[in-house]
Amino acid sequence: TSTSSPRFAQFKLVLLGESAVGKSSLVNRFAKDQFDDFRESTIGAAFLTQTVQVDPNTIVKFEIWDTAGQERYKSLAPMYYRNANCAVVVYDITQSASLTRAKAWVKELQHQANENIIIALAGNKFDLQESRDVDTSVAEAYAKEAGLLFFETSAKTGENVTELFTAIAKKLPIES
Ligand code: GDP
């Protein structure tokens, strides 16, 4: 009925992926609608929150853990994904090696994280078409086979960033 109060649910989301693929930039775009060409690297991990309206009656709040991509912080990642409800694994469409690294993160999540974790693959830097090194169809086929949501995003222009997080929110289990 029109008098029912909106549903509200909170979920923990972790970002994983090689250094410099744009994890912090994606979070910054999503949570603050900002982009910065000269960001400082994340040390350890950073925490931000943002909400999305899934439907007129449902609001999802994400607690976002943005992990540092450097090898030396790799051992910290399980702390962040262990009780995560969802994960965004990011690669850079101009660096095919970053997709290889993303696949390894997906495998690790599928073996070590929550068994119901929702995983999205994000091919970031979509605005750099002239330097593209990963075909959309190749990444899309991999995502489908691995059971992942898939978006090509640009933290710089904002393209597909809200869509990515909204698609995740729509897959999360929300009690009525
Ligand atoms: P992280 O190490 O994965 O968190 O990556 P950052 O968010 O620090 O971004 C690394 C570099 O890539 C920075 O210079 C960003 O400005 C740049 N960057 C991030 N996202 C994009 C994007 O969508 N397009 C372009 N052109 N540059 C981006």
Backbone and ligand atoms as CSV (ligand in chain L), in Angstrom:
chain,resi,resn,atom,element,x,y,z
A,1,THR,N,N,0.839,-1.205,0.000
A,1,THR,CA,C,0.000,0.000,0.000
A,1,THR,C,C,0.869,1.250,0.000
A,2,SER,N,N,0.286,2.392,-0.218
A,2,SER,CA,C,1.060,3.624,-0.310
A,2,SER,C,C,1.634,4.055,1.041
A,3,THR,N,N,1.130,3.468,2.124
A,3,THR,CA,C,1.631,3.883,3.441
A,3,THR,C,C,2.789,2.996,3.926
A,4,SER,N,N,3.112,1.919,3.188
A,4,SER,CA,C,4.185,1.043,3.653
A,4,SER,C,C,5.529,1.775,3.588
A,5,SER,N,N,6.380,1.504,4.575
A,5,SER,CA,C,7.672,2.185,4.594
A,5,SER,C,C,8.639,1.476,3.653
A,6,PRO,N,N,9.600,2.209,3.118
A,6,PRO,CA,C,10.523,1.607,2.156
A,6,PRO,C,C,11.387,0.513,2.792
A,7,ARG,N,N,11.760,-0.449,1.980
A,7,ARG,CA,C,12.669,-1.497,2.448
A,7,ARG,C,C,14.086,-0.946,2.377
A,8,PHE,N,N,14.888,-1.286,3.368
A,8,PHE,CA,C,16.249,-0.788,3.423
A,8,PHE,C,C,17.171,-1.953,3.759
A,9,ALA,N,N,18.198,-2.146,2.968
A,9,ALA,CA,C,19.123,-3.243,3.253
A,9,ALA,C,C,20.553,-2.758,3.045
A,10,GLN,N,N,21.451,-3.304,3.828
A,10,GLN,CA,C,22.841,-2.879,3.795
A,10,GLN,C,C,23.729,-4.066,3.435
A,11,PHE,N,N,24.678,-3.846,2.532
A,11,PHE,CA,C,25.543,-4.941,2.081
A,11,PHE,C,C,26.991,-4.495,2.008
A,12,LYS,N,N,27.868,-5.446,2.194
A,12,LYS,CA,C,29.300,-5.164,2.134
A,12,LYS,C,C,29.841,-5.530,0.751
A,13,LEU,N,N,30.522,-4.597,0.124
A,13,LEU,CA,C,31.065,-4.788,-1.227
A,13,LEU,C,C,32.577,-4.576,-1.206
A,14,VAL,N,N,33.290,-5.449,-1.877
A,14,VAL,CA,C,34.747,-5.301,-1.945
A,14,VAL,C,C,35.187,-5.120,-3.399
A,15,LEU,N,N,36.166,-4.241,-3.610
A,15,LEU,CA,C,36.740,-4.061,-4.942
A,15,LEU,C,C,38.096,-4.712,-4.996
A,16,LEU,N,N,38.316,-5.490,-6.052
A,16,LEU,CA,C,39.595,-6.173,-6.227
A,16,LEU,C,C,40.071,-5.965,-7.654
A,17,GLY,N,N,41.370,-6.068,-7.857
A,17,GLY,CA,C,41.918,-5.921,-9.200
A,17,GLY,C,C,43.320,-5.339,-9.119
A,18,GLU,N,N,44.021,-5.495,-10.227
A,18,GLU,CA,C,45.398,-5.016,-10.284
A,18,GLU,C,C,45.491,-3.521,-9.973
A,19,SER,N,N,46.638,-3.129,-9.513
A,19,SER,CA,C,46.904,-1.719,-9.235
A,19,SER,C,C,46.718,-0.880,-10.503
A,20,ALA,N,N,46.121,0.292,-10.353
A,20,ALA,CA,C,45.976,1.288,-11.422
A,20,ALA,C,C,44.889,0.990,-12.465
A,21,VAL,N,N,44.070,-0.033,-12.235
A,21,VAL,CA,C,42.977,-0.303,-13.177
A,21,VAL,C,C,41.819,0.686,-12.982
A,22,GLY,N,N,41.811,1.355,-11.829
A,22,GLY,CA,C,40.784,2.380,-11.589
A,22,GLY,C,C,39.783,2.024,-10.499
A,23,LYS,N,N,40.165,1.178,-9.559
A,23,LYS,CA,C,39.235,0.795,-8.479
A,23,LYS,C,C,38.822,2.013,-7.651
A,24,SER,N,N,39.809,2.760,-7.184
A,24,SER,CA,C,39.492,3.932,-6.356
A,24,SER,C,C,38.702,4.953,-7.155
A,25,SER,N,N,39.041,5.087,-8.422
A,25,SER,CA,C,38.336,6.058,-9.270
A,25,SER,C,C,36.876,5.662,-9.460
A,26,LEU,N,N,36.613,4.361,-9.597
A,26,LEU,CA,C,35.226,3.891,-9.746
A,26,LEU,C,C,34.418,4.184,-8.485
A,27,VAL,N,N,35.019,3.929,-7.329
A,27,VAL,CA,C,34.328,4.178,-6.066
A,27,VAL,C,C,34.075,5.667,-5.893
A,28,ASN,N,N,35.079,6.447,-6.256
A,28,ASN,CA,C,34.963,7.893,-6.145
A,28,ASN,C,C,33.869,8.452,-7.054
A,29,ARG,N,N,33.773,7.885,-8.240
A,29,ARG,CA,C,32.716,8.289,-9.182
A,29,ARG,C,C,31.356,7.894,-8.624
A,30,PHE,N,N,31.260,6.677,-8.139
A,30,PHE,CA,C,29.987,6.155,-7.646
A,30,PHE,C,C,29.554,6.871,-6.360
A,31,ALA,N,N,30.472,7.022,-5.409
A,31,ALA,CA,C,30.101,7.559,-4.095
A,31,ALA,C,C,30.061,9.076,-4.060
A,32,LYS,N,N,30.871,9.739,-4.898
A,32,LYS,CA,C,30.953,11.206,-4.813
A,32,LYS,C,C,30.710,11.906,-6.144
A,33,ASP,N,N,30.526,11.118,-7.211
A,33,ASP,CA,C,30.404,11.658,-8.560
A,33,ASP,C,C,31.568,12.590,-8.907
A,34,GLN,N,N,32.774,12.113,-8.557
A,34,GLN,CA,C,33.986,12.893,-8.841
A,34,GLN,C,C,34.991,12.025,-9.586
A,35,PHE,N,N,35.875,12.683,-10.331
A,35,PHE,CA,C,36.992,11.981,-10.963
A,35,PHE,C,C,38.226,12.861,-10.849
A,36,ASP,N,N,39.360,12.222,-10.650
A,36,ASP,CA,C,40.595,12.932,-10.405
A,36,ASP,C,C,41.680,12.249,-11.240
A,37,ASP,N,N,42.342,12.995,-12.128
A,37,ASP,CA,C,43.358,12.395,-13.001
A,37,ASP,C,C,44.618,11.976,-12.261
A,38,PHE,N,N,44.858,12.547,-11.120
A,38,PHE,CA,C,46.115,12.272,-10.403
A,38,PHE,C,C,45.833,11.822,-8.978
A,39,ARG,N,N,45.200,10.683,-8.885
A,39,ARG,CA,C,44.869,10.150,-7.558
A,39,ARG,C,C,46.092,9.539,-6.902
A,40,GLU,N,N,46.142,9.634,-5.590
A,40,GLU,CA,C,47.190,8.927,-4.860
A,40,GLU,C,C,46.742,7.491,-4.664
A,41,SER,N,N,47.710,6.575,-4.659
A,41,SER,CA,C,47.382,5.158,-4.483
A,41,SER,C,C,46.753,4.904,-3.114
A,42,THR,N,N,45.842,3.950,-3.111
A,42,THR,CA,C,45.239,3.524,-1.856
A,42,THR,C,C,46.271,2.734,-1.059
A,43,ILE,N,N,46.371,3.056,0.209
A,43,ILE,CA,C,47.263,2.295,1.094
A,43,ILE,C,C,46.381,1.338,1.887
A,44,GLY,N,N,46.646,0.044,1.777
A,44,GLY,CA,C,45.847,-0.935,2.517
A,44,GLY,C,C,44.450,-1.025,1.947
A,45,ALA,N,N,43.505,-0.283,2.529
A,45,ALA,CA,C,42.140,-0.278,2.010
A,45,ALA,C,C,41.440,1.007,2.452
A,46,ALA,N,N,40.430,1.423,1.687
A,46,ALA,CA,C,39.659,2.616,2.025
A,46,ALA,C,C,38.188,2.228,2.106
A,47,PHE,N,N,37.427,2.993,2.876
A,47,PHE,CA,C,36.031,2.666,3.145
A,47,PHE,C,C,35.116,3.837,2.787
A,48,LEU,N,N,34.066,3.553,2.031
A,48,LEU,CA,C,33.084,4.569,1.651
A,48,LEU,C,C,31.700,3.931,1.628
A,49,THR,N,N,30.668,4.732,1.714
A,49,THR,CA,C,29.312,4.192,1.584
A,49,THR,C,C,28.542,4.962,0.512
A,50,GLN,N,N,27.597,4.272,-0.102
A,50,GLN,CA,C,26.695,4.921,-1.056
A,50,GLN,C,C,25.419,4.091,-1.139
A,51,THR,N,N,24.307,4.755,-1.394
A,51,THR,CA,C,23.040,4.046,-1.521
A,51,THR,C,C,22.564,4.060,-2.973
A,52,VAL,N,N,21.804,3.046,-3.330
A,52,VAL,CA,C,21.111,3.055,-4.622
A,52,VAL,C,C,19.651,2.691,-4.401
A,53,GLN,N,N,18.804,3.316,-5.181
A,53,GLN,CA,C,17.381,3.008,-5.149
A,53,GLN,C,C,17.140,1.910,-6.173
A,54,VAL,N,N,16.778,0.739,-5.689
A,54,VAL,CA,C,16.614,-0.422,-6.572
A,54,VAL,C,C,15.249,-0.391,-7.253
A,55,ASP,N,N,14.228,-0.016,-6.488
A,55,ASP,CA,C,12.891,0.202,-7.040
A,55,ASP,C,C,12.244,1.247,-6.136
A,56,PRO,N,N,11.024,1.720,-6.462
A,56,PRO,CA,C,10.456,2.834,-5.689
A,56,PRO,C,C,10.370,2.557,-4.189
A,57,ASN,N,N,10.384,1.291,-3.841
A,57,ASN,CA,C,10.195,0.940,-2.433
A,57,ASN,C,C,11.443,0.336,-1.768
A,58,THR,N,N,12.562,0.297,-2.479
A,58,THR,CA,C,13.726,-0.420,-1.950
A,58,THR,C,C,15.013,0.380,-2.099
A,59,ILE,N,N,15.697,0.543,-0.969
A,59,ILE,CA,C,16.982,1.237,-0.975
A,59,ILE,C,C,18.067,0.293,-0.464
A,60,VAL,N,N,19.164,0.219,-1.229
A,60,VAL,CA,C,20.299,-0.605,-0.826
A,60,VAL,C,C,21.470,0.310,-0.494
A,61,LYS,N,N,22.050,0.077,0.673
A,61,LYS,CA,C,23.252,0.829,1.041
A,61,LYS,C,C,24.467,-0.090,0.915
A,62,PHE,N,N,25.453,0.366,0.162
A,62,PHE,CA,C,26.706,-0.377,0.031
A,62,PHE,C,C,27.746,0.179,0.996
A,63,GLU,N,N,28.374,-0.727,1.732
A,63,GLU,CA,C,29.596,-0.390,2.487
A,63,GLU,C,C,30.723,-0.872,1.606
A,64,ILE,N,N,31.474,0.043,1.047
A,64,ILE,CA,C,32.444,-0.306,0.009
A,64,ILE,C,C,33.874,-0.335,0.564
A,65,TRP,N,N,34.515,-1.459,0.364
A,65,TRP,CA,C,35.926,-1.612,0.748
A,65,TRP,C,C,36.756,-1.636,-0.509
A,66,ASP,N,N,37.562,-0.598,-0.671
A,66,ASP,CA,C,38.415,-0.433,-1.836
A,66,ASP,C,C,39.807,-0.898,-1.439
A,67,THR,N,N,40.232,-2.042,-1.967
A,67,THR,CA,C,41.528,-2.587,-1.550
A,67,THR,C,C,42.648,-2.075,-2.438
A,68,ALA,N,N,43.841,-2.034,-1.894
A,68,ALA,CA,C,45.017,-1.644,-2.669
A,68,ALA,C,C,45.394,-2.803,-3.580
A,69,GLY,N,N,45.780,-2.503,-4.809
A,69,GLY,CA,C,46.064,-3.572,-5.769
A,69,GLY,C,C,47.481,-4.121,-5.696
A,70,GLN,N,N,48.353,-3.424,-4.990
A,70,GLN,CA,C,49.760,-3.841,-5.006
A,70,GLN,C,C,49.959,-5.237,-4.434
A,71,GLU,N,N,50.898,-5.957,-5.033
A,71,GLU,CA,C,51.245,-7.318,-4.616
A,71,GLU,C,C,51.482,-7.383,-3.111
A,72,ARG,N,N,52.142,-6.354,-2.567
A,72,ARG,CA,C,52.514,-6.440,-1.145
A,72,ARG,C,C,51.317,-6.392,-0.211
A,73,TYR,N,N,50.151,-5.988,-0.723
A,73,TYR,CA,C,48.949,-5.977,0.119
A,73,TYR,C,C,48.041,-7.185,-0.143
A,74,LYS,N,N,48.480,-8.057,-1.062
A,74,LYS,CA,C,47.642,-9.160,-1.507
A,74,LYS,C,C,47.133,-10.016,-0.343
A,75,SER,N,N,48.004,-10.228,0.649
A,75,SER,CA,C,47.637,-11.102,1.770
A,75,SER,C,C,46.531,-10.500,2.632
A,76,LEU,N,N,46.264,-9.201,2.474
A,76,LEU,CA,C,45.204,-8.552,3.262
A,76,LEU,C,C,43.821,-8.772,2.660
A,77,ALA,N,N,43.772,-9.090,1.363
A,77,ALA,CA,C,42.491,-9.160,0.654
A,77,ALA,C,C,41.459,-10.071,1.324
A,78,PRO,N,N,41.853,-11.273,1.792
A,78,PRO,CA,C,40.847,-12.151,2.403
A,78,PRO,C,C,40.094,-11.504,3.553
A,79,MET,N,N,40.760,-10.623,4.284
A,79,MET,CA,C,40.107,-9.905,5.376
A,79,MET,C,C,38.907,-9.104,4.868
A,80,TYR,N,N,39.028,-8.592,3.657
A,80,TYR,CA,C,37.973,-7.747,3.095
A,80,TYR,C,C,36.907,-8.544,2.354
A,81,TYR,N,N,37.305,-9.635,1.693
A,81,TYR,CA,C,36.273,-10.362,0.935
A,81,TYR,C,C,35.607,-11.465,1.747
A,82,ARG,N,N,36.202,-11.840,2.877
A,82,ARG,CA,C,35.694,-12.985,3.625
A,82,ARG,C,C,34.204,-12.873,3.927
A,83,ASN,N,N,33.754,-11.749,4.454
A,83,ASN,CA,C,32.316,-11.623,4.741
A,83,ASN,C,C,31.624,-10.620,3.825
A,84,ALA,N,N,32.168,-10.455,2.619
A,84,ALA,CA,C,31.535,-9.551,1.653
A,84,ALA,C,C,30.314,-10.221,1.017
A,85,ASN,N,N,29.278,-9.432,0.763
A,85,ASN,CA,C,28.096,-9.918,0.051
A,85,ASN,C,C,28.297,-9.847,-1.454
A,86,CYS,N,N,29.149,-8.918,-1.874
A,86,CYS,CA,C,29.350,-8.737,-3.313
A,86,CYS,C,C,30.746,-8.191,-3.574
A,87,ALA,N,N,31.205,-8.411,-4.800
A,87,ALA,CA,C,32.552,-7.978,-5.174
A,87,ALA,C,C,32.528,-7.414,-6.587
A,88,VAL,N,N,33.323,-6.370,-6.803
A,88,VAL,CA,C,33.565,-5.879,-8.155
A,88,VAL,C,C,35.034,-6.154,-8.447
A,89,VAL,N,N,35.261,-6.983,-9.462
A,89,VAL,CA,C,36.629,-7.291,-9.879
A,89,VAL,C,C,36.888,-6.452,-11.128
A,90,VAL,N,N,37.906,-5.621,-11.042
A,90,VAL,CA,C,38.133,-4.612,-12.079
A,90,VAL,C,C,39.378,-4.946,-12.901
A,91,TYR,N,N,39.261,-4.761,-14.217
A,91,TYR,CA,C,40.448,-4.778,-15.070
A,91,TYR,C,C,40.392,-3.516,-15.923
A,92,ASP,N,N,41.479,-3.286,-16.666
A,92,ASP,CA,C,41.609,-2.096,-17.501
A,92,ASP,C,C,41.546,-2.574,-18.957
A,93,ILE,N,N,40.604,-2.075,-19.726
A,93,ILE,CA,C,40.425,-2.580,-21.111
A,93,ILE,C,C,41.644,-2.316,-21.997
A,94,THR,N,N,42.570,-1.464,-21.523
A,94,THR,CA,C,43.771,-1.183,-22.317
A,94,THR,C,C,44.963,-2.060,-21.906
A,95,GLN,N,N,44.745,-2.966,-20.927
A,95,GLN,CA,C,45.835,-3.817,-20.421
A,95,GLN,C,C,45.322,-5.247,-20.276
A,96,SER,N,N,45.616,-6.105,-21.253
A,96,SER,CA,C,45.054,-7.454,-21.174
A,96,SER,C,C,45.596,-8.240,-19.975
A,97,ALA,N,N,46.794,-7.900,-19.506
A,97,ALA,CA,C,47.332,-8.587,-18.319
A,97,ALA,C,C,46.446,-8.346,-17.099
A,98,SER,N,N,45.759,-7.214,-17.083
A,98,SER,CA,C,44.894,-6.926,-15.928
A,98,SER,C,C,43.644,-7.800,-15.933
A,99,LEU,N,N,43.247,-8.290,-17.123
A,99,LEU,CA,C,42.123,-9.244,-17.176
A,99,LEU,C,C,42.584,-10.606,-16.642
A,100,THR,N,N,43.798,-10.984,-16.978
A,100,THR,CA,C,44.356,-12.237,-16.444
A,100,THR,C,C,44.362,-12.189,-14.916
A,101,ARG,N,N,44.768,-11.051,-14.361
A,101,ARG,CA,C,44.799,-10.883,-12.903
A,101,ARG,C,C,43.374,-10.916,-12.342
A,102,ALA,N,N,42.440,-10.299,-13.069
A,102,ALA,CA,C,41.038,-10.282,-12.622
A,102,ALA,C,C,40.485,-11.700,-12.547
A,103,LYS,N,N,40.830,-12.518,-13.539
A,103,LYS,CA,C,40.349,-13.911,-13.541
A,103,LYS,C,C,40.865,-14.658,-12.319
A,104,ALA,N,N,42.098,-14.386,-11.923
A,104,ALA,CA,C,42.664,-15.040,-10.736
A,104,ALA,C,C,41.909,-14.601,-9.475
A,105,TRP,N,N,41.534,-13.318,-9.413
A,105,TRP,CA,C,40.738,-12.842,-8.267
A,105,TRP,C,C,39.373,-13.522,-8.240
A,106,VAL,N,N,38.769,-13.665,-9.397
A,106,VAL,CA,C,37.448,-14.315,-9.467
A,106,VAL,C,C,37.546,-15.747,-8.946
A,107,LYS,N,N,38.564,-16.450,-9.385
A,107,LYS,CA,C,38.772,-17.828,-8.960
A,107,LYS,C,C,38.961,-17.894,-7.442
A,108,GLU,N,N,39.767,-16.991,-6.921
A,108,GLU,CA,C,40.008,-16.950,-5.469
A,108,GLU,C,C,38.691,-16.686,-4.722
A,109,LEU,N,N,37.907,-15.728,-5.225
A,109,LEU,CA,C,36.613,-15.424,-4.579
A,109,LEU,C,C,35.690,-16.641,-4.619
A,110,GLN,N,N,35.660,-17.299,-5.785
A,110,GLN,CA,C,34.746,-18.438,-5.932
A,110,GLN,C,C,35.144,-19.612,-5.043
A,111,HIS,N,N,36.399,-19.660,-4.635
A,111,HIS,CA,C,36.845,-20.739,-3.752
A,111,HIS,C,C,36.878,-20.340,-2.280
A,112,GLN,N,N,37.160,-19.069,-1.998
A,112,GLN,CA,C,37.435,-18.673,-0.609
A,112,GLN,C,C,36.370,-17.773,0.013
A,113,ALA,N,N,35.594,-17.082,-0.805
A,113,ALA,CA,C,34.658,-16.096,-0.235
A,113,ALA,C,C,33.327,-16.773,0.092
A,114,ASN,N,N,32.394,-15.975,0.600
A,114,ASN,CA,C,31.021,-16.390,0.825
A,114,ASN,C,C,30.475,-17.150,-0.376
A,115,GLU,N,N,29.806,-18.271,-0.162
A,115,GLU,CA,C,29.383,-19.030,-1.343
A,115,GLU,C,C,28.277,-18.332,-2.142
A,116,ASN,N,N,27.550,-17.429,-1.506
A,116,ASN,CA,C,26.497,-16.695,-2.232
A,116,ASN,C,C,26.967,-15.342,-2.769
A,117,ILE,N,N,28.250,-15.088,-2.737
A,117,ILE,CA,C,28.749,-13.768,-3.135
A,117,ILE,C,C,28.361,-13.454,-4.588
A,118,ILE,N,N,27.914,-12.218,-4.795
A,118,ILE,CA,C,27.603,-11.746,-6.148
A,118,ILE,C,C,28.869,-11.082,-6.689
A,119,ILE,N,N,29.329,-11.550,-7.831
A,119,ILE,CA,C,30.569,-11.001,-8.401
A,119,ILE,C,C,30.281,-10.320,-9.732
A,120,ALA,N,N,30.789,-9.091,-9.847
A,120,ALA,CA,C,30.692,-8.369,-11.115
A,120,ALA,C,C,32.094,-8.128,-11.652
A,121,LEU,N,N,32.229,-8.258,-12.959
A,121,LEU,CA,C,33.490,-7.952,-13.643
A,121,LEU,C,C,33.315,-6.598,-14.319
A,122,ALA,N,N,34.252,-5.691,-14.059
A,122,ALA,CA,C,34.181,-4.364,-14.675
A,122,ALA,C,C,35.413,-4.112,-15.516
A,123,GLY,N,N,35.206,-3.887,-16.815
A,123,GLY,CA,C,36.285,-3.512,-17.726
A,123,GLY,C,C,36.343,-1.996,-17.746
A,124,ASN,N,N,37.246,-1.419,-16.977
A,124,ASN,CA,C,37.264,0.038,-16.807
A,124,ASN,C,C,38.145,0.735,-17.858
A,125,LYS,N,N,38.037,2.046,-17.902
A,125,LYS,CA,C,38.726,2.938,-18.851
A,125,LYS,C,C,38.135,2.778,-20.258
A,126,PHE,N,N,36.835,2.575,-20.273
A,126,PHE,CA,C,36.064,2.437,-21.506
A,126,PHE,C,C,36.218,3.658,-22.421
A,127,ASP,N,N,36.583,4.791,-21.848
A,127,ASP,CA,C,36.781,6.005,-22.661
A,127,ASP,C,C,38.053,5.936,-23.506
A,128,LEU,N,N,38.964,4.994,-23.194
A,128,LEU,CA,C,40.233,4.910,-23.940
A,128,LEU,C,C,40.140,3.888,-25.075
A,129,GLN,N,N,39.153,4.074,-25.942
A,129,GLN,CA,C,38.908,3.111,-27.034
A,129,GLN,C,C,40.113,2.941,-27.952
A,130,GLU,N,N,40.856,4.026,-28.192
A,130,GLU,CA,C,41.982,3.960,-29.129
A,130,GLU,C,C,43.104,3.064,-28.613
A,131,SER,N,N,43.133,2.831,-27.301
A,131,SER,CA,C,44.175,1.962,-26.721
A,131,SER,C,C,43.640,0.602,-26.290
A,132,ARG,N,N,42.436,0.259,-26.727
A,132,ARG,CA,C,41.801,-0.981,-26.275
A,132,ARG,C,C,42.675,-2.203,-26.571
A,133,ASP,N,N,42.776,-3.090,-25.560
A,133,ASP,CA,C,43.605,-4.290,-25.656
A,133,ASP,C,C,42.789,-5.555,-25.335
A,134,VAL,N,N,41.547,-5.375,-24.886
A,134,VAL,CA,C,40.670,-6.519,-24.563
A,134,VAL,C,C,39.350,-6.329,-25.304
A,135,ASP,N,N,39.009,-7.266,-26.186
A,135,ASP,CA,C,37.733,-7.182,-26.900
A,135,ASP,C,C,36.573,-7.377,-25.932
A,136,THR,N,N,35.524,-6.602,-26.134
A,136,THR,CA,C,34.329,-6.734,-25.306
A,136,THR,C,C,33.806,-8.166,-25.336
A,137,SER,N,N,33.776,-8.756,-26.537
A,137,SER,CA,C,33.173,-10.092,-26.688
A,137,SER,C,C,33.953,-11.156,-25.924
A,138,VAL,N,N,35.273,-10.989,-25.853
A,138,VAL,CA,C,36.124,-11.953,-25.135
A,138,VAL,C,C,35.829,-11.893,-23.640
A,139,ALA,N,N,35.784,-10.681,-23.093
A,139,ALA,CA,C,35.534,-10.512,-21.661
A,139,ALA,C,C,34.108,-10.946,-21.321
A,140,GLU,N,N,33.189,-10.616,-22.202
A,140,GLU,CA,C,31.777,-10.946,-21.987
A,140,GLU,C,C,31.575,-12.470,-21.958
A,141,ALA,N,N,32.238,-13.166,-22.874
A,141,ALA,CA,C,32.121,-14.631,-22.928
A,141,ALA,C,C,32.693,-15.256,-21.653
A,142,TYR,N,N,33.829,-14.722,-21.195
A,142,TYR,CA,C,34.423,-15.227,-19.954
A,142,TYR,C,C,33.462,-14.985,-18.781
A,143,ALA,N,N,32.910,-13.772,-18.700
A,143,ALA,CA,C,32.015,-13.414,-17.589
A,143,ALA,C,C,30.794,-14.333,-17.555
A,144,LYS,N,N,30.258,-14.600,-18.724
A,144,LYS,CA,C,29.080,-15.459,-18.819
A,144,LYS,C,C,29.390,-16.867,-18.323
A,145,GLU,N,N,30.515,-17.391,-18.796
A,145,GLU,CA,C,30.936,-18.733,-18.415
A,145,GLU,C,C,31.196,-18.838,-16.904
A,146,ALA,N,N,31.754,-17.751,-16.323
A,146,ALA,CA,C,32.094,-17.763,-14.890
A,146,ALA,C,C,30.909,-17.337,-14.012
A,147,GLY,N,N,29.792,-16.939,-14.643
A,147,GLY,CA,C,28.605,-16.550,-13.880
A,147,GLY,C,C,28.697,-15.175,-13.250
A,148,LEU,N,N,29.344,-14.238,-13.937
A,148,LEU,CA,C,29.547,-12.897,-13.388
A,148,LEU,C,C,28.667,-11.879,-14.105
A,149,LEU,N,N,28.275,-10.839,-13.396
A,149,LEU,CA,C,27.714,-9.664,-14.059
A,149,LEU,C,C,28.871,-9.009,-14.812
A,150,PHE,N,N,28.585,-8.337,-15.899
A,150,PHE,CA,C,29.670,-7.732,-16.679
A,150,PHE,C,C,29.290,-6.357,-17.214
A,151,PHE,N,N,30.171,-5.389,-16.983
A,151,PHE,CA,C,29.994,-4.043,-17.530
A,151,PHE,C,C,31.344,-3.489,-17.960
A,152,GLU,N,N,31.350,-2.733,-19.046
A,152,GLU,CA,C,32.506,-1.897,-19.357
A,152,GLU,C,C,32.165,-0.513,-18.831
A,153,THR,N,N,33.093,0.054,-18.064
A,153,THR,CA,C,32.823,1.296,-17.335
A,153,THR,C,C,33.887,2.346,-17.631
A,154,SER,N,N,33.533,3.584,-17.351
A,154,SER,CA,C,34.550,4.636,-17.317
A,154,SER,C,C,34.336,5.466,-16.065
A,155,ALA,N,N,35.309,5.399,-15.168
A,155,ALA,CA,C,35.240,6.255,-13.980
A,155,ALA,C,C,35.406,7.706,-14.407
A,156,LYS,N,N,36.094,7.906,-15.541
A,156,LYS,CA,C,36.356,9.262,-16.013
A,156,LYS,C,C,35.075,9.948,-16.511
A,157,THR,N,N,34.340,9.268,-17.383
A,157,THR,CA,C,33.116,9.873,-17.929
A,157,THR,C,C,31.877,9.519,-17.102
A,158,GLY,N,N,31.986,8.485,-16.288
A,158,GLY,CA,C,30.853,8.018,-15.482
A,158,GLY,C,C,30.027,6.952,-16.187
A,159,GLU,N,N,30.381,6.645,-17.436
A,159,GLU,CA,C,29.600,5.677,-18.199
A,159,GLU,C,C,29.493,4.325,-17.491
A,160,ASN,N,N,28.264,3.861,-17.343
A,160,ASN,CA,C,27.956,2.532,-16.774
A,160,ASN,C,C,28.306,2.344,-15.298
A,161,VAL,N,N,28.719,3.390,-14.604
A,161,VAL,CA,C,29.134,3.209,-13.204
A,161,VAL,C,C,27.913,2.966,-12.308
A,162,THR,N,N,26.916,3.825,-12.407
A,162,THR,CA,C,25.686,3.608,-11.624
A,162,THR,C,C,25.016,2.307,-12.039
A,163,GLU,N,N,25.037,2.010,-13.341
A,163,GLU,CA,C,24.426,0.780,-13.868
A,163,GLU,C,C,25.064,-0.451,-13.234
A,164,LEU,N,N,26.396,-0.427,-13.115
A,164,LEU,CA,C,27.126,-1.545,-12.507
A,164,LEU,C,C,26.632,-1.798,-11.076
A,165,PHE,N,N,26.625,-0.747,-10.258
A,165,PHE,CA,C,26.252,-0.935,-8.852
A,165,PHE,C,C,24.759,-1.244,-8.703
A,166,THR,N,N,23.945,-0.681,-9.568
A,166,THR,CA,C,22.509,-0.960,-9.503
A,166,THR,C,C,22.221,-2.412,-9.872
A,167,ALA,N,N,22.935,-2.924,-10.870
A,167,ALA,CA,C,22.745,-4.328,-11.278
A,167,ALA,C,C,23.116,-5.268,-10.135
A,168,ILE,N,N,24.162,-4.924,-9.411
A,168,ILE,CA,C,24.560,-5.739,-8.247
A,168,ILE,C,C,23.465,-5.673,-7.183
A,169,ALA,N,N,23.008,-4.455,-6.899
A,169,ALA,CA,C,21.973,-4.261,-5.865
A,169,ALA,C,C,20.734,-5.093,-6.170
A,170,LYS,N,N,20.393,-5.177,-7.460
A,170,LYS,CA,C,19.191,-5.922,-7.859
A,170,LYS,C,C,19.338,-7.422,-7.663
A,171,LYS,N,N,20.567,-7.903,-7.585
A,171,LYS,CA,C,20.794,-9.346,-7.398
A,171,LYS,C,C,20.917,-9.745,-5.930
A,172,LEU,N,N,21.013,-8.758,-5.056
A,172,LEU,CA,C,21.219,-9.070,-3.637
A,172,LEU,C,C,19.910,-9.504,-2.987
A,173,PRO,N,N,19.994,-10.415,-2.016
A,173,PRO,CA,C,18.790,-10.905,-1.361
A,173,PRO,C,C,18.250,-9.877,-0.366
A,174,ILE,N,N,17.083,-9.336,-0.639
A,174,ILE,CA,C,16.483,-8.341,0.262
A,174,ILE,C,C,15.197,-8.915,0.827
A,175,GLU,N,N,15.143,-8.994,2.148
A,175,GLU,CA,C,13.929,-9.539,2.789
A,175,GLU,C,C,12.797,-8.521,2.685
A,176,SER,N,N,11.584,-9.032,2.471
A,176,SER,CA,C,10.463,-8.089,2.379
A,176,SER,C,C,9.804,-7.908,3.734
L,1,GDP,P1,P,43.467,1.737,-8.556
L,1,GDP,O1,O,44.922,1.596,-8.189
L,1,GDP,O2,O,42.941,0.508,-9.204
L,1,GDP,O3,O,42.610,2.192,-7.420
L,1,GDP,O4,O,43.396,2.863,-9.707
L,1,GDP,P2,P,43.118,4.432,-9.576
L,1,GDP,O5,O,41.696,4.693,-9.294
L,1,GDP,O6,O,44.118,5.003,-8.624
L,1,GDP,O7,O,43.410,4.920,-11.063
L,1,GDP,C1,C,44.694,4.730,-11.669
L,1,GDP,C2,C,44.876,5.767,-12.775
L,1,GDP,O8,O,43.951,5.525,-13.823
L,1,GDP,C3,C,44.629,7.202,-12.307
L,1,GDP,O9,O,45.563,8.049,-12.982
L,1,GDP,C4,C,43.215,7.489,-12.780
L,1,GDP,O10,O,43.001,8.860,-13.008
L,1,GDP,C5,C,43.131,6.665,-14.062
L,1,GDP,N1,N,41.760,6.201,-14.365
L,1,GDP,C6,C,40.928,5.540,-13.528
L,1,GDP,N2,N,39.767,5.254,-14.129
L,1,GDP,C7,C,39.852,5.745,-15.392
L,1,GDP,C8,C,38.972,5.765,-16.517
L,1,GDP,O11,O,37.829,5.265,-16.503
L,1,GDP,N3,N,39.436,6.357,-17.661
L,1,GDP,C9,C,40.689,6.913,-17.730
L,1,GDP,N4,N,41.041,7.476,-18.895
L,1,GDP,N5,N,41.548,6.914,-16.699
L,1,GDP,C10,C,41.135,6.337,-15.536
